[in-house]
Amino acid sequence: MDFLFNHNVQFYLIAYLLGGIPFGLILAKVFAGVNVKESGSQSIGATNVLRVVKETNPSLAKKLGAATLALDALKGIAVVLAAKYYGMDESVQWMVAVLAVIGHCFSPYLWFEGGKGVATGMGVMMVMLPIPTLIALVVWGVAAKTIRISSLSSMLGLLSLVIASFVLYPEMFHAPVLFIAFILFYKHIPNFIRLFQGEEKRVA
């Protein structure tokens, strides 16, 4: 068990455990009395919180959706900033970023189920790759306003981030970026299936 005293390992564990906190599930249960794991798309993310809570309390839905989005992003931002603050090597910072996203998508508190990872991924990328992330947010915002399909908008934003990272930082080691992108894409496969079947709902 000596490896647990290794600072890198401690950061990895904290990143995974903090990333796994299902804020959307907690907020919806505490403030709206609903279980988002049993309704809508059964995701713990902001979009499903908004959609499910809106059925019973429209005035509360946007607040809880926004709070979920913010907290899911902040948990990614917090662990990566902590790694930077303590002077961890960049490779360690990237591993912390990856594990925070894995924690959200495969939460240890939900029997390794979880959310889509977009907000947490956005949070870690905002610290590690701020300019590509800002580009991605613009693309996501435009797509969300015009298409109004959350999953498709998120994937367009993700694609723009990956492309921007290669264009702006061609010498960078891109494996962590691609790995995070793969996780987010994988978690959205059910959405793509519903999209092709014409069953994916728009966000009002």
N, C-alpha and C positions, 0 to 999 in steps of 0.2 A: 504493500500500500504506500510505499515511499513516493511513488510517482504523483500521489495526490498533493504532495508538498511542493511540487514543481509549479512555479508561477504560471507558466504557459498553460499547463493542464488545468489549473484553477480558473484561469480566464476562459478556457474552452468550456468547462462545466457551467460556469456562471452564464456564459453566452447562451448555451443550450437551454438551461433551466429558466432564465429570464425570458428568452425568446418564446418559450413554450407557454407562458402565462396567457390564458384565453380571455383577454379583456372583453371581447365582444360577448362571449357567453356569460361572463360575470355581470357586466353592466345590464344586459337584457334581463337576466334573472332577477337582479336586485331591484332595478328601477321600473321594469315593465312586467315582471312576473311571467316571462315567457322563456322557453328553452329553444334557442335558435338551432340547436343540434337536431331538433325534432320537427322543424318547420322550414319552409322555403327550400333553398338549396342545401340546407343542413350545414352550411359553412359558418364559421365563427367570425367572419370578417365583417367590415363595415357595411358592405352592400346588402348582405343578408340580414344584418341587424336592422338596417333601414327598412327593408322590405317587410320583415316579419312584424316588427313593432308598429309599423304604419297601419297594419290591419286592425289594431286595437287602440292605438294612441298616436294619431298622426302628428300631433304637436310635439310629442316626445321623441318620435322616430329620428328626425334630423339631428337632434341634440346627441342622442346615443350613437348614431352613425358617425357623426363628426368626432365624438369622444373616442370611439373605437379606432377610427382611422389615426387619430393623433397618438393615442397610447401605443398602438401597434408599431407606428413609425418611431416613437420615442424610445421604445425598448431596444430597437436596433441601433439608433443613434447613440444611446447611453453606453452600451457595452463597447462599441468601437471607439468612442471618445475616451472611455476609461483606458482602453488598451494604448491609445495614443498618449494619454496623460502619463501613464507609467512607463513610457519609453519602449514599448514592445516593438520588436522588429516588424517590418511591413508584412512579412509573410504570416506572422502571428495575427496581425490585425485582420488580414484577409480571412484567416481561418476562423477568427472570432465572428466576422461578418457572416461567413457561410453557416456557422453553427447556430447563430441567432435565427437565420431564416429557416434552417432545418428544424429548430425547436418550435417555431410557429407552425410550420407545415406538418410536423410529426410530433405533436406535443406529448411529453411524458405524463402530463396530467389528464390526457384524454385517450389513453391507450394507443398512443402514437398516431392519432388522427389530428386534424387541425385545419387551419385556414389555407387560403390560396397563396399567401406570402407576399402579396404586392406591397402593402404598407410597410412591413418590416424590411422587405428588400429595398424599397425606396429609402428607408431610413439609413440602412447601412451604406447604400450607394451614395447618399447625400454627403456622407463623411468621406468616403474613399474616392469617389469620382463626382465631385460637385457639379462641374460644367455639363458632362453628359447627362447627369440626373436632371438638371434644370431643363435641358433640351427635351428629355423624356417627359417631364411634367407638362411642358407646353404642348407636346404632341398628344399626350393623354387628355389634357384639358380640352383641346380642340375636338378630339374624337368623341369625348364624353358629351360635349354640347351638341354635336351634329348627329352622331350615330346613336347615342344614348343606350349602348349595350356595354355594360361594365367590363365583361370579360374581354371583348374585342378591343375596347379602348385601352385596357391594361396591357394587352399583348402588343399593340401598336407602339405604346410608350416603351415597353421593354425592348422591342426590336430597335427602336431609335436609339435607346441607350447603348445597346451592344454595338451598333454601327458607329455611333459617335465615339465610343471608347477606342475603337480600332483606328478611326480617322485621326482623332486628337492625340492618342498615345500609342502609336504603332509599335514602339519598342517595349511596351508594357507586357508583362506576363498575364495573359487574359484568361487562364484556366479558371480562376475563382469566379470571374464575371460570367463565363459561359456555364459554369456549374450552377450558379444561382439562377441564371436564365432558364436552364434545363429544368430545375426544380419547379419554378413558377409555371413553365409551359406544361409540365407533367400534371401539376395540380389543376390545370385548367382544361384538361382533356374532356372531362364530363361536360363542361360548358360548350366546347367545340361540337360535341356530339349533339347536344340540344340545339345549338346554332344551326347545324346542317339539317336538323329535323324540323326547323322552324319553331322550336319550343322555347328558345332562350328569351326571357322576358327583358323588356327595356326598363331602364330606371326612369321613373317619372320625375 
